[in-house]
Amino acid sequence: MIENTNTIGDTPRLAVPDRSLSKARMKVGRAAWAARYYKSFSRDAVMAIAEAMAKAGFAKAAEFADLAVSETGYGVVEHKTLKNQLCTHALLDHYRDLDLITPRIDAQRKIVELPKPAGVVFALAPATNPVATVYYKAMLAVLSRNAIVISPHPGAKWVSLQAAHHLAKAAEAAGAPSGLIQCIEEPSIPIVQDIMASDKINVIIATGGSSMVRAAYSSGNPALGVGPGNAVAYVDVTAKVDAAARCLVDSKSFDNSVLCTNESVVVTLESNRGNLERALRSAGAHVCNEADTDKLRDYLFGSEAFTLEAIGKSAQWIAKRAGIRVSPTTKILVPVVPTPGQDDLLFREKLCPVLTLTAAVDFDQAVTFAKHTTRRGAGHSAAFHGEDSTRLVAFSQEMPVYRVVVNAPCSQGAAGFATHLPPAFTIGTGFAGRSSVGENVGPQHLVHWTRIAYDKDQPVDLASIDLTHVSSERPMIPVQTYHAPQQTSGAGDVTRNELRQLIMEELRSLKGDVG
């Protein structure tokens, strides 16, 4: 008798692919097609699409803010509404005169410059600022003639998806190609890692945790990543203390302090500490005594890691959890650490309305402490309150940051919403923060230029150069006439075998096991 060694019936005949991954790869392929088509749009056509997105985004800013707070539990609806609104018309107005589309001729230097969009942007969006980040990054991509695929935080995937679809619909109605703005429905670490490494991705804008930003830089694709913040505010003896206190409280309570640009620590001089504590109380802060400070430290850093449930919660909510009695009108909690030189856990970043206060004996000690503390958020932001310009320059020179906000709320100021810095939700931390960019990221970072350079000693007729074909007016044809071509092979595409497997999986879900 011959033994039957055929074991096919005992093993799976079909390896079912990850449908979420396959769909994500299809989005990337579709975006690559849209980017190829969109890169020749004229400036007028691009601006018409951006205007339509701004109008649509502004109209839904409040609705999406409410959905974001409901889904994530982070922040304040009215503050998120404002942030969403600022990433529509205000953001567009800031970049309205920045031309990243028209070729440039420098006759004196005999150089012709041709803009080259990146292509497909892969953007990560955090749970703390989901809709504002989707608005902001989509607008940057469109203004620079790029396509964008957004991967939201799993904790904010529903509202992020709705926001991205809303902007995509508005863009397509204004003439954008289908697939220009897309969002991953079911984000996960394997999907993000796969897309980041795709050869169809041209640049990554990484906003989120340090590990994800490092992964973006390790993906093999160009990345614009940012690090965490831990902003220190210095209140000088020359400051208008009541105004400074209002700035600090307004900033730290804004959206329950989920912006990475918020102040984490405030340092003043010992001679000014009493004045600042009084002003903070008047502005709505609960200045903690030693017992309250200990309770707050234990709650926020019980195991030395920050208590995640406190992110984006109100001061009253946190006080109740920590066992601290506060007034119902309290906007922020201010634990007091008397000695600035010690490495207290309360000197770390806190994405909640808790602002640590300490006092130095003199300006030099204050700067030394601020430098040491800010290294945990190197390259990010700091704030200065005072009228002494010499100290301001000395403070700014010593601090390892690329933004110093003066006499204004740091949360809004460093992000460009209370200053003339570029409005941004991706804050470059530069060399100090191990980032490739030290500015607030804008559309200019998503375009490079080819430069045609002539011999500087030879005459050249630049007037004969025809640049009309570099960009062209695109007719406003209904978007449904545009379709990405079907691919059958290559990284990021669904092969015929994968398609067959998807179909078999679908049949199996309807009829049970097939075959």
C-alpha positions in Angstrom: 0.0 0.0 0.0 1.4 3.4 -1.0 1.1 6.1 1.6 -0.6 9.2 0.5 1.7 12.1 1.1 -0.5 14.7 -0.5 -1.2 17.2 2.4 -2.7 19.9 0.3 -6.1 19.4 1.9 -4.6 19.9 5.4 -3.0 23.3 4.6 -4.5 26.7 3.6 -4.8 26.9 -0.2 -5.1 30.7 -0.1 -3.1 33.3 1.8 -5.6 36.0 2.6 -4.0 39.4 2.3 -4.4 42.2 4.7 -7.3 44.1 3.2 -6.5 47.4 5.0 -2.9 47.2 3.8 -4.0 46.5 0.2 -6.4 49.4 0.3 -3.8 51.7 1.7 -1.4 50.7 -1.1 -4.1 51.4 -3.6 -4.5 54.9 -2.2 -0.8 55.5 -2.6 -0.9 54.3 -6.2 -3.9 56.5 -6.9 -2.1 59.5 -5.3 0.9 58.9 -7.5 -1.3 59.2 -10.6 -3.0 62.3 -9.3 0.4 63.9 -8.5 1.6 63.3 -12.0 -1.5 65.0 -13.4 -1.6 67.8 -10.9 2.1 68.9 -11.2 1.4 70.9 -14.4 -1.6 72.8 -13.1 -1.3 76.6 -13.4 -1.2 78.9 -10.5 -4.7 80.2 -11.1 -6.0 76.6 -11.1 -4.2 75.8 -7.9 -5.4 78.8 -6.1 -9.0 78.1 -7.2 -8.7 74.6 -5.6 -7.1 76.0 -2.4 -9.9 78.7 -2.1 -12.5 76.0 -2.4 -10.8 73.9 0.3 -10.5 76.9 2.6 -14.2 77.7 2.2 -15.3 74.1 2.8 -13.0 73.6 5.7 -14.1 76.8 7.5 -17.7 75.9 7.1 -17.2 72.6 9.0 -14.6 73.8 11.5 -17.0 73.8 14.5 -18.7 70.5 13.6 -15.3 68.7 13.2 -14.0 70.3 16.4 -17.0 68.8 18.3 -16.4 65.4 16.7 -12.7 65.5 17.5 -13.3 66.2 21.2 -16.0 63.5 21.3 -13.8 60.9 19.7 -10.5 61.6 21.4 -11.5 63.2 24.7 -8.8 65.9 24.2 -9.2 69.6 24.3 -11.9 72.3 24.2 -14.4 72.5 21.3 -14.3 76.3 20.9 -10.5 76.3 20.9 -10.4 73.4 18.3 -12.9 75.3 16.2 -10.5 78.3 16.2 -7.5 76.2 15.3 -9.5 74.5 12.5 -10.6 77.9 11.2 -7.0 79.3 11.3 -5.9 76.4 9.0 -8.3 77.6 6.2 -8.5 81.2 5.1 -5.8 82.5 7.4 -3.4 79.8 6.3 -4.1 80.4 2.7 -3.8 84.2 3.1 -0.4 83.8 4.7 0.9 81.9 1.6 -1.2 83.7 -1.1 1.8 85.7 -2.4 4.2 82.7 -2.3 4.5 81.5 -5.9 5.8 78.0 -6.1 4.4 77.4 -9.5 5.6 80.0 -12.0 9.1 79.4 -13.5 11.6 82.2 -12.7 14.2 83.9 -14.8 17.0 85.8 -13.2 18.5 87.7 -16.2 21.3 89.3 -14.1 22.6 85.9 -12.9 21.6 84.1 -16.1 19.6 81.4 -14.2 16.3 79.9 -15.1 14.5 78.1 -12.2 11.8 75.5 -12.8 9.6 74.3 -9.8 9.5 70.6 -9.2 6.8 69.4 -6.7 7.8 66.4 -4.5 5.0 64.2 -5.8 3.2 62.2 -3.2 3.3 63.4 0.4 2.6 60.9 3.2 1.5 62.8 6.3 1.0 61.6 9.9 -1.6 63.4 12.0 -1.8 63.2 15.8 -4.8 62.7 18.0 -4.2 65.9 19.8 -4.9 68.2 16.8 -6.5 65.9 14.3 -8.6 68.1 12.1 -6.3 71.2 12.2 -3.4 69.0 11.1 -5.4 67.4 8.3 -6.5 70.9 7.1 -3.0 72.3 7.4 -1.1 69.5 5.7 -3.7 69.1 2.9 -3.5 72.8 2.2 0.3 72.7 2.1 0.3 69.8 -0.4 -2.3 71.5 -2.7 -0.5 74.8 -2.7 2.7 73.1 -3.7 1.0 70.9 -6.4 1.5 67.7 -4.5 -0.8 64.8 -3.7 -1.2 63.8 -0.1 -2.1 60.6 1.7 -2.9 61.1 5.4 -2.5 58.6 8.1 -4.4 59.7 11.2 -3.9 58.6 14.8 -6.0 55.5 15.5 -7.7 57.4 18.3 -8.9 60.1 15.9 -9.4 58.1 12.7 -13.1 58.8 12.2 -13.0 62.6 12.4 -9.7 62.7 10.4 -11.3 60.7 7.7 -14.4 62.9 7.6 -12.2 66.0 7.4 -10.0 64.6 4.6 -13.0 63.5 2.6 -14.7 66.9 3.0 -11.6 68.7 1.7 -11.1 66.2 -1.1 -14.7 66.7 -2.3 -14.3 70.4 -2.3 -11.0 70.2 -4.2 -12.3 67.9 -6.8 -15.4 70.1 -7.4 -12.9 72.9 -8.1 -11.1 70.9 -10.7 -8.5 68.8 -8.7 -7.9 65.3 -9.9 -9.5 62.4 -8.0 -7.1 61.0 -5.4 -5.2 64.2 -4.7 -6.3 64.1 -1.0 -6.8 60.8 0.7 -6.9 59.3 4.2 -6.1 55.8 5.5 -9.3 54.4 7.0 -7.7 51.8 9.3 -4.3 53.1 10.4 -1.9 50.8 12.1 1.9 50.6 12.7 2.5 47.9 10.0 0.5 50.0 7.5 2.3 53.2 8.3 5.7 51.4 8.1 4.8 49.9 4.8 3.7 53.2 3.2 6.6 55.1 4.6 9.0 52.7 2.8 7.0 52.8 -0.4 8.9 53.9 -3.5 5.8 55.8 -4.5 6.1 58.1 -1.5 8.3 61.2 -2.2 8.3 62.9 1.2 7.0 62.2 4.7 5.7 64.9 7.1 5.8 63.3 10.5 3.9 64.9 13.3 3.5 62.7 16.4 5.5 60.7 18.9 9.3 60.6 18.9 9.3 56.9 17.9 7.1 57.5 14.8 9.2 60.5 13.8 12.4 58.4 14.1 10.7 55.7 12.0 10.0 58.2 9.3 13.6 59.2 9.2 14.6 55.5 9.0 12.2 54.7 6.2 14.5 55.4 3.3 12.3 58.2 2.1 12.9 61.9 2.7 11.2 63.1 5.8 10.3 66.4 7.6 10.0 65.3 11.2 9.5 67.2 14.4 10.4 66.5 18.0 8.5 67.0 21.3 8.3 70.4 22.9 9.0 71.4 26.5 8.9 75.2 26.3 10.2 77.3 29.1 8.9 80.8 29.7 11.1 83.4 31.4 9.4 86.3 33.2 11.9 89.1 33.8 11.6 91.7 36.5 11.0 94.2 33.8 7.9 92.4 32.6 4.4 93.8 33.0 3.6 91.0 35.4 -0.2 91.1 35.1 0.0 90.9 31.3 2.6 88.2 31.4 0.4 86.1 33.8 -2.6 86.5 31.5 -0.5 85.3 28.5 0.7 82.3 30.5 -2.8 81.3 31.7 -4.4 81.9 28.2 -1.7 79.9 26.5 -1.6 77.0 29.0 -5.4 76.7 29.1 -5.8 77.0 25.3 -7.4 73.7 24.1 -6.3 72.2 27.5 -2.7 72.6 26.4 -2.4 69.9 23.7 -0.3 72.0 21.4 3.4 71.1 21.6 4.2 74.8 21.6 2.6 75.3 25.1 4.7 76.5 28.0 5.7 73.6 30.3 7.7 75.6 32.9 7.9 79.2 33.9 10.9 80.6 35.6 11.3 84.1 37.2 13.7 85.6 39.7 13.2 85.0 43.4 12.6 88.8 43.9 9.7 88.6 41.5 8.2 85.3 42.5 5.6 86.8 44.8 4.4 89.2 42.2 4.1 86.5 39.6 2.1 84.2 41.9 -0.3 86.9 42.7 -0.8 87.8 39.1 -1.3 84.1 38.1 -4.0 83.7 40.7 -5.7 86.8 39.4 -5.6 85.4 35.9 -7.3 82.2 36.9 -4.5 79.9 38.0 -4.5 77.7 41.1 -1.0 78.2 42.6 -0.2 75.0 44.5 1.2 74.8 48.0 3.8 72.1 48.8 1.2 69.4 49.6 -0.8 70.1 46.4 2.5 70.1 44.4 3.3 66.7 45.7 -0.1 65.3 44.9 0.1 66.7 41.4 3.5 65.2 40.8 2.4 61.8 42.1 -0.7 61.8 39.9 1.0 63.0 36.7 4.3 61.1 37.1 3.4 58.2 39.4 5.7 55.8 37.6 8.0 58.5 36.2 6.1 58.2 32.8 3.5 60.8 32.2 -0.1 59.8 33.0 -1.6 59.6 29.5 -5.2 60.0 30.7 -4.4 63.6 31.8 -3.6 64.7 28.2 -6.0 67.4 27.0 -8.1 67.3 30.2 -9.2 70.4 32.1 -7.6 71.8 35.2 -10.6 70.8 37.3 -10.6 67.3 36.0 -6.9 66.8 36.8 -7.3 68.4 40.2 -10.1 66.0 41.1 -8.0 63.0 40.1 -5.0 64.3 42.0 -7.1 65.0 45.1 -6.7 68.8 45.0 -9.5 71.2 45.9 -9.7 74.1 43.4 -12.1 76.9 42.4 -14.6 76.0 39.6 -13.2 78.9 37.7 -9.6 77.5 37.7 -8.0 77.5 34.3 -4.6 76.0 35.0 -2.7 74.4 37.9 0.7 75.8 38.9 2.8 73.4 41.0 5.8 75.2 42.6 9.3 73.8 42.7 11.4 76.2 44.8 14.9 75.1 43.5 15.3 75.4 39.7 18.5 73.3 39.6 17.0 70.0 40.6 15.8 67.5 38.0 12.2 67.4 39.1 9.7 65.3 37.2 7.4 68.4 37.0 10.0 70.1 34.7 9.1 67.7 31.9 6.6 68.2 29.1 3.0 68.2 30.2 0.3 68.2 27.5 -2.3 69.4 30.0 -3.0 72.7 31.8 -0.3 72.3 34.4 2.5 74.9 34.4 5.4 74.4 36.8 6.7 77.5 38.5 10.3 78.0 39.8 12.5 80.9 40.7 16.2 81.6 40.2 18.5 83.8 42.2 19.6 85.8 39.2 19.3 86.0 35.4 22.3 83.8 34.7 20.9 81.0 36.8 17.5 81.4 35.1 19.1 81.0 31.7 21.2 78.0 32.8 18.1 76.3 34.2 16.0 77.1 31.1 18.7 75.7 28.8 18.9 72.5 30.8 15.1 72.0 30.9 14.6 72.8 27.2 17.0 70.1 26.1 14.1 67.7 26.6 12.4 69.6 23.8 15.5 70.8 22.0 15.0 72.9 18.9 11.4 73.7 19.7 10.1 76.9 21.4 10.6 79.3 24.4 8.9 82.5 25.7 10.3 85.7 27.1 8.3 88.3 29.1 10.0 91.6 29.7 11.2 94.9 28.3 15.0 94.3 28.6 16.1 93.7 25.0 19.7 92.9 26.1 18.4 90.0 28.2 16.0 89.0 25.5 18.8 88.6 23.0 21.1 86.8 25.6 18.2 84.4 26.5 17.4 83.7 22.8 21.1 83.1 22.0 21.6 80.6 24.8 18.4 78.7 24.4 18.6 75.5 22.2 15.4 76.5 20.3 14.4 78.1 17.0 11.4 80.2 18.2 11.3 82.6 21.1 7.9 84.3 21.6 8.0 87.7 23.2 5.2 89.0 25.5 2.7 86.7 23.9 1.2 83.2 24.5 3.7 80.6 23.4 1.1 78.1 22.4 -0.4 80.4 19.8 2.7 82.5 19.1 5.2 79.7 18.2 2.5 78.1 16.0 2.1 81.4 14.1 -1.4 82.3 15.3 -0.5 85.2 17.7 2.7 86.3 15.9 3.8 86.7 12.3 5.6 83.4 12.2 4.2 81.0 9.5 1.0 79.3 10.8 1.9 75.7 11.3 1.1 72.4 13.1 4.5 71.0 12.2 7.1 72.9 14.1 10.6 72.1 12.8 13.1 71.5 15.6 16.2 71.7 13.4 19.7 70.4 14.2 19.1 70.7 18.0 16.0 68.5 17.8 17.5 66.1 15.3 15.2 67.4 12.5 15.9 68.2 8.9 14.0 71.6 9.2 14.2 74.3 11.8 11.3 76.4 10.6 7.6 76.2 10.8 6.9 73.8 7.9 5.2 75.4 4.9 4.5 74.6 1.2 7.9 75.8 0.2 9.4 72.7 1.9 7.5 70.5 -0.6 9.0 72.0 -3.7 12.5 71.9 -5.1 13.8 73.9 -8.1 15.8 72.8 -11.1 18.2 75.6 -12.0 19.4 76.1 -15.5 22.7 78.0 -15.2 24.6 79.6 -18.1 28.2 80.5 -18.4 28.5 83.8 -16.5 31.0 85.2 -19.0 29.1 84.4 -22.2 26.1 86.4 -23.6 22.7 84.5 -23.6 19.3 85.3 -25.1 17.0 84.4 -22.2 14.1 86.1 -24.0 14.0 83.2 -26.4 13.2 80.6 -23.7 9.6 79.4 -23.9 8.2 78.4 -20.5 4.6 78.1 -21.4 4.6 74.3 -21.4 5.8 74.2 -17.7 2.3 74.7 -16.4 -1.1 74.9 -18.2 -4.7 75.8 -17.6 -6.6 72.7 -16.8 -10.3 72.6 -17.8 -12.8 72.3 -15.0 -14.1 68.9 -16.1 -16.2 67.0 -13.6 -13.9 64.9 -11.5 -15.6 61.6 -12.2 -14.0 61.7 -15.7 -10.5 61.2 -14.1 -9.5 57.7 -13.1 -6.2 56.4 -12.0 -5.0 53.6 -14.3 -5.1 50.1 -13.0 -1.8 48.6 -12.2 -0.9 44.9 -12.1 2.5 44.9 -10.6 5.0 46.9 -8.6 5.4 48.0 -5.0 2.2 49.6 -3.6 -0.1 48.1 -6.2 -2.6 45.2 -6.0 -1.5 42.3 -8.2 -4.0 40.1 -10.0 -3.2 37.4 -7.4 -4.0 39.7 -4.5 -7.1 40.9 -6.3 -8.2 37.2 -6.7 -7.5 36.6 -3.0 -9.6 39.7 -2.0 -12.5 38.4 -4.1 -12.1 34.9 -2.6 -12.1 36.4 0.9 -15.3 38.3 0.1 -17.0 35.2 -1.2 -15.9 33.3 1.9 -17.6 36.0 4.1 -20.8 35.5 2.1 -20.9 31.7 1.6 -18.5 30.2 4.1 -15.3 28.5 3.2 -14.7 28.4 -0.6 -12.9 25.4 -2.3 
